[in-house]
Amino acid sequence: MFRGFITALIFAAATAQAAGTERIPTAQLPDDAIPTHYALDLTIIPEQLTFTGKATIDVQLKAPTNIIWLHGRDLKVSLPQRRETAS
């Protein structure tokens, strides 16, 4: 198995690019990427309608893939990143 250390923001970017080639999940996400750890660094100001921050998710991949789906409606992604590590 492959273990990927993938920043959550890349998921949203991949979703937008993949929409033309693969069906977008409308309910439960596929189980191709299994989250194993979350690290969140969020700045939330109650008086504002938006928030900023960084989310990093460790995942275990069942097989190599070009697409990883994430629930992230209305997120604005500014710097998607992906890092891979051998298992």
ZAMARGU-15532 format. One record per atom (N, C-alpha, C): atom name; y, x, z; residue in three letters. Coordinates in nm, 4 decimals. Layout:
! residues N
R   a         Y         X         Z    r
R  CA         Y         X         Z  Ala
...
END
This chain:
! residues 87
R   a         Y         X         Z    r
R   N   -0.1189    0.0840    0.0000  Met
R  CA    0.0000    0.0000    0.0000  Met
R   C    0.1245    0.0880    0.0000  Met
R   N    0.2300    0.0337   -0.0483  Phe
R  CA    0.3571    0.1034   -0.0515  Phe
R   C    0.4431    0.0512    0.0630  Phe
R   N    0.5178    0.1405    0.1239  Arg
R  CA    0.6095    0.0982    0.2286  Arg
R   C    0.7493    0.1302    0.1791  Arg
R   N    0.8313    0.0306    0.1714  Gly
R  CA    0.9671    0.0519    0.1240  Gly
R   C    1.0675    0.0351    0.2353  Gly
R   N    1.1678    0.1180    0.2382  Phe
R  CA    1.2782    0.1039    0.3314  Phe
R   C    1.3940    0.0556    0.2461  Phe
R   N    1.4205   -0.0730    0.2520  Ile
R  CA    1.5080   -0.1346    0.1536  Ile
R   C    1.6220   -0.2062    0.2221  Ile
R   N    1.7423   -0.1769    0.1820  Thr
R  CA    1.8576   -0.2460    0.2346  Thr
R   C    1.8586   -0.3885    0.1829  Thr
R   N    1.8837   -0.4819    0.2730  Ala
R  CA    1.8757   -0.6233    0.2377  Ala
R   C    1.9676   -0.6593    0.1214  Ala
R   N    2.0754   -0.5896    0.1080  Leu
R  CA    2.1703   -0.6253    0.0030  Leu
R   C    2.1120   -0.6088   -0.1363  Leu
R   N    2.0179   -0.5201   -0.1548  Ile
R  CA    1.9597   -0.5029   -0.2878  Ile
R   C    1.8797   -0.6254   -0.3296  Ile
R   N    1.8262   -0.6989   -0.2343  Phe
R  CA    1.7498   -0.8183   -0.2665  Phe
R   C    1.8366   -0.9202   -0.3409  Phe
R   N    1.9554   -0.9414   -0.2901  Ala
R  CA    2.0434   -1.0395   -0.3524  Ala
R   C    2.0824   -0.9949   -0.4932  Ala
R   N    2.1078   -0.8684   -0.5119  Ala
R  CA    2.1422   -0.8173   -0.6448  Ala
R   C    2.0242   -0.8328   -0.7397  Ala
R   N    1.9054   -0.8020   -0.6934  Ala
R  CA    1.7868   -0.8166   -0.7773  Ala
R   C    1.7642   -0.9616   -0.8148  Ala
R   N    1.7934   -1.0525   -0.7242  Thr
R  CA    1.7780   -1.1949   -0.7517  Thr
R   C    1.8650   -1.2364   -0.8693  Thr
R   N    1.9892   -1.1920   -0.8699  Ala
R  CA    2.0808   -1.2300   -0.9772  Ala
R   C    2.0347   -1.1738   -1.1115  Ala
R   N    1.9866   -1.0503   -1.1129  Gln
R  CA    1.9431   -0.9883   -1.2371  Gln
R   C    1.8124   -1.0468   -1.2874  Gln
R   N    1.7272   -1.0881   -1.1970  Ala
R  CA    1.5937   -1.1340   -1.2344  Ala
R   C    1.5897   -1.2789   -1.2791  Ala
R   N    1.6964   -1.3513   -1.2557  Ala
R  CA    1.6947   -1.4947   -1.2826  Ala
R   C    1.6565   -1.5274   -1.4266  Ala
R   N    1.6887   -1.4409   -1.5195  Gly
R  CA    1.6569   -1.4680   -1.6583  Gly
R   C    1.5129   -1.4392   -1.6956  Gly
R   N    1.4414   -1.3606   -1.6164  Thr
R  CA    1.3069   -1.3195   -1.6539  Thr
R   C    1.1971   -1.3768   -1.5658  Thr
R   N    1.2300   -1.4255   -1.4489  Glu
R  CA    1.1302   -1.4796   -1.3578  Glu
R   C    1.1874   -1.6036   -1.2899  Glu
R   N    1.1003   -1.6979   -1.2610  Arg
R  CA    1.1457   -1.8205   -1.1960  Arg
R   C    1.1955   -1.7905   -1.0552  Arg
R   N    1.3113   -1.8460   -1.0222  Ile
R  CA    1.3678   -1.8284   -0.8895  Ile
R   C    1.2925   -1.9184   -0.7929  Ile
R   N    1.2437   -1.8641   -0.6815  Pro
R  CA    1.1755   -1.9493   -0.5842  Pro
R   C    1.2711   -2.0539   -0.5288  Pro
R   N    1.2226   -2.1755   -0.5143  Thr
R  CA    1.3085   -2.2832   -0.4633  Thr
R   C    1.2714   -2.3245   -0.3217  Thr
R   N    1.1670   -2.2716   -0.2674  Ala
R  CA    1.1258   -2.3045   -0.1305  Ala
R   C    1.0824   -2.1758   -0.0615  Ala
R   N    0.9566   -2.1670   -0.0244  Gln
R  CA    0.9058   -2.0479    0.0424  Gln
R   C    0.9052   -1.9295   -0.0538  Gln
R   N    0.9463   -1.8139   -0.0024  Leu
R  CA    0.9492   -1.6937   -0.0847  Leu
R   C    0.8078   -1.6404   -0.1054  Leu
R   N    0.7834   -1.5705   -0.2164  Pro
R  CA    0.6530   -1.5073   -0.2373  Pro
R   C    0.6260   -1.4057   -0.1266  Pro
R   N    0.5004   -1.3743   -0.1024  Asp
R  CA    0.4663   -1.2805    0.0047  Asp
R   C    0.4386   -1.1397   -0.0484  Asp
R   N    0.5054   -1.1020   -0.1562  Asp
R  CA    0.4886   -0.9685   -0.2144  Asp
R   C    0.5467   -0.8580   -0.1264  Asp
R   N    0.6525   -0.8898   -0.0517  Ala
R  CA    0.7186   -0.7948    0.0369  Ala
R   C    0.7184   -0.8534    0.1782  Ala
R   N    0.6533   -0.7842    0.2697  Ile
R  CA    0.6397   -0.8338    0.4064  Ile
R   C    0.7368   -0.7568    0.4958  Ile
R   N    0.8365   -0.8255    0.5551  Pro
R  CA    0.9304   -0.7565    0.6438  Pro
R   C    0.8593   -0.7040    0.7687  Pro
R   N    0.8912   -0.5799    0.8076  Thr
R  CA    0.8319   -0.5228    0.9281  Thr
R   C    0.9368   -0.4876    1.0334  Thr
R   N    1.0648   -0.4807    0.9929  His
R  CA    1.1723   -0.4492    1.0880  His
R   C    1.3067   -0.4884    1.0272  His
R   N    1.3960   -0.5410    1.1110  Tyr
R  CA    1.5319   -0.5751    1.0695  Tyr
R   C    1.6315   -0.4970    1.1549  Tyr
R   N    1.7387   -0.4471    1.0934  Ala
R  CA    1.8501   -0.3852    1.1651  Ala
R   C    1.9783   -0.4478    1.1106  Ala
R   N    2.0548   -0.5142    1.1960  Leu
R  CA    2.1770   -0.5823    1.1544  Leu
R   C    2.2968   -0.5210    1.2238  Leu
R   N    2.4039   -0.5006    1.1471  Asp
R  CA    2.5307   -0.4540    1.2003  Asp
R   C    2.6368   -0.5462    1.1422  Asp
R   N    2.6730   -0.6499    1.2159  Leu
R  CA    2.7628   -0.7534    1.1653  Leu
R   C    2.8946   -0.7531    1.2412  Leu
R   N    3.0032   -0.7825    1.1699  Thr
R  CA    3.1337   -0.8048    1.2313  Thr
R   C    3.1681   -0.9519    1.2104  Thr
R   N    3.1700   -1.0255    1.3206  Ile
R  CA    3.1960   -1.1692    1.3151  Ile
R   C    3.3233   -1.1971    1.3946  Ile
R   N    3.4222   -1.2530    1.3269  Ile
R  CA    3.5481   -1.2911    1.3911  Ile
R   C    3.5533   -1.4437    1.3870  Ile
R   N    3.5423   -1.5081    1.5028  Pro
R  CA    3.5305   -1.6544    1.5060  Pro
R   C    3.6413   -1.7294    1.4311  Pro
R   N    3.7604   -1.6742    1.4239  Glu
R  CA    3.8709   -1.7407    1.3556  Glu
R   C    3.8607   -1.7341    1.2033  Glu
R   N    3.7699   -1.6529    1.1512  Gln
R  CA    3.7544   -1.6375    1.0066  Gln
R   C    3.6301   -1.7104    0.9578  Gln
R   N    3.6333   -1.7543    0.8333  Leu
R  CA    3.5213   -1.8281    0.7748  Leu
R   C    3.4123   -1.7360    0.7195  Leu
R   N    3.4405   -1.6075    0.7116  Thr
R  CA    3.3443   -1.5135    0.6552  Thr
R   C    3.3112   -1.4049    0.7572  Thr
R   N    3.2118   -1.3254    0.7250  Phe
R  CA    3.1753   -1.2115    0.8088  Phe
R   C    3.1448   -1.0935    0.7185  Phe
R   N    3.1413   -0.9756    0.7759  Thr
R  CA    3.1033   -0.8553    0.7026  Thr
R   C    2.9932   -0.7845    0.7809  Thr
R   N    2.9262   -0.6942    0.7136  Gly
R  CA    2.8256   -0.6179    0.7841  Gly
R   C    2.7239   -0.5560    0.6919  Gly
R   N    2.6207   -0.5026    0.7554  Lys
R  CA    2.5127   -0.4356    0.6842  Lys
R   C    2.3808   -0.4849    0.7419  Lys
R   N    2.2868   -0.5116    0.6550  Ala
R  CA    2.1525   -0.5514    0.6971  Ala
R   C    2.0528   -0.4580    0.6297  Ala
R   N    1.9658   -0.3993    0.7100  Thr
R  CA    1.8613   -0.3116    0.6586  Thr
R   C    1.7272   -0.3712    0.6981  Thr
R   N    1.6363   -0.3795    0.6019  Ile
R  CA    1.5051   -0.4392    0.6272  Ile
R   C    1.3982   -0.3411    0.5822  Ile
R   N    1.3059   -0.3095    0.6720  Asp
R  CA    1.1864   -0.2341    0.6341  Asp
R   C    1.0848   -0.3365    0.5843  Asp
R   N    1.0232   -0.3066    0.4714  Val
R  CA    0.9222   -0.3977    0.4182  Val
R   C    0.7975   -0.3206    0.3791  Val
R   N    0.6876   -0.3901    0.3786  Gln
R  CA    0.5632   -0.3347    0.3267  Gln
R   C    0.5316   -0.4125    0.1992  Gln
R   N    0.5173   -0.3396    0.0887  Leu
R  CA    0.4896   -0.4020   -0.0402  Leu
R   C    0.3394   -0.4070   -0.0638  Leu
R   N    0.2927   -0.5197   -0.1150  Lys
R  CA    0.1506   -0.5326   -0.1483  Lys
R   C    0.1162   -0.4554   -0.2751  Lys
R   N    0.2130   -0.4418   -0.3645  Ala
R  CA    0.1947   -0.3709   -0.4911  Ala
R   C    0.3330   -0.3329   -0.5433  Ala
R   N    0.3412   -0.2378   -0.6347  Pro
R  CA    0.4712   -0.2051   -0.6935  Pro
R   C    0.5343   -0.3290   -0.7573  Pro
R   N    0.6650   -0.3402   -0.7454  Thr
R  CA    0.7350   -0.4547   -0.8010  Thr
R   C    0.8765   -0.4164   -0.8403  Thr
R   N    0.9332   -0.4891   -0.9354  Asn
R  CA    1.0726   -0.4707   -0.9752  Asn
R   C    1.1644   -0.5725   -0.9099  Asn
R   N    1.1059   -0.6755   -0.8469  Ile
R  CA    1.1849   -0.7852   -0.7911  Ile
R   C    1.1390   -0.8132   -0.6492  Ile
R   N    1.2355   -0.8225   -0.5584  Ile
R  CA    1.2085   -0.8677   -0.4226  Ile
R   C    1.3092   -0.9776   -0.3930  Ile
R   N    1.2596   -1.0928   -0.3541  Trp
R  CA    1.3447   -1.2098   -0.3323  Trp
R   C    1.3918   -1.2171   -0.1880  Trp
R   N    1.5130   -1.2691   -0.1693  Leu
R  CA    1.5722   -1.2865   -0.0376  Leu
R   C    1.6500   -1.4163   -0.0366  Leu
R   N    1.6379   -1.4903    0.0724  His
R  CA    1.7268   -1.6054    0.0889  His
R   C    1.8650   -1.5512    0.1193  His
R   N    1.9619   -1.5797    0.0363  Gly
R  CA    2.0951   -1.5241    0.0569  Gly
R   C    2.2021   -1.6004   -0.0182  Gly
R   N    2.1988   -1.7312   -0.0137  Arg
R  CA    2.2965   -1.8129   -0.0858  Arg
R   C    2.4384   -1.7789   -0.0413  Arg
R   N    2.5265   -1.7623   -0.1371  Asp
R  CA    2.6693   -1.7372   -0.1166  Asp
R   C    2.7013   -1.6013   -0.0544  Asp
R   N    2.6043   -1.5093   -0.0505  Leu
R  CA    2.6352   -1.3744   -0.0044  Leu
R   C    2.7036   -1.2963   -0.1161  Leu
R   N    2.8029   -1.2180   -0.0812  Lys
R  CA    2.8688   -1.1288   -0.1764  Lys
R   C    2.8221   -0.9878   -0.1455  Lys
R   N    2.7506   -0.9297   -0.2388  Val
R  CA    2.6920   -0.7971   -0.2196  Val
R   C    2.7866   -0.6931   -0.2769  Val
R   N    2.8209   -0.5928   -0.1953  Ser
R  CA    2.9145   -0.4921   -0.2446  Ser
R   C    2.8479   -0.3573   -0.2728  Ser
R   N    2.7424   -0.3215   -0.2028  Leu
R  CA    2.6810   -0.1913   -0.2239  Leu
R   C    2.5299   -0.1987   -0.1986  Leu
R   N    2.4545   -0.2504   -0.2948  Pro
R  CA    2.3090   -0.2562   -0.2733  Pro
R   C    2.2476   -0.1167   -0.2801  Pro
R   N    2.1480   -0.0932   -0.1955  Gln
R  CA    2.0787    0.0352   -0.1931  Gln
R   C    1.9308    0.0113   -0.1711  Gln
R   N    1.8512    0.1086   -0.2159  Arg
R  CA    1.7074    0.1040   -0.1937  Arg
R   C    1.6607    0.2456   -0.1657  Arg
R   N    1.5735    0.2579   -0.0656  Arg
R  CA    1.5125    0.3859   -0.0347  Arg
R   C    1.3628    0.3638   -0.0225  Arg
R   N    1.2849    0.4520   -0.0834  Glu
R  CA    1.1400    0.4394   -0.0772  Glu
R   C    1.0822    0.5511    0.0063  Glu
R   N    0.9767    0.5167    0.0799  Thr
R  CA    0.9024    0.6178    0.1555  Thr
R   C    0.7550    0.5984    0.1268  Thr
R   N    0.6809    0.7051    0.1277  Ala
R  CA    0.5364    0.6957    0.1060  Ala
R   C    0.4715    0.6385    0.2308  Ala
R   N    0.3635    0.5648    0.2123  Ser
R  CA    0.2945    0.5068    0.3281  Ser
R   C    0.1959    0.6032    0.3884  Ser
END
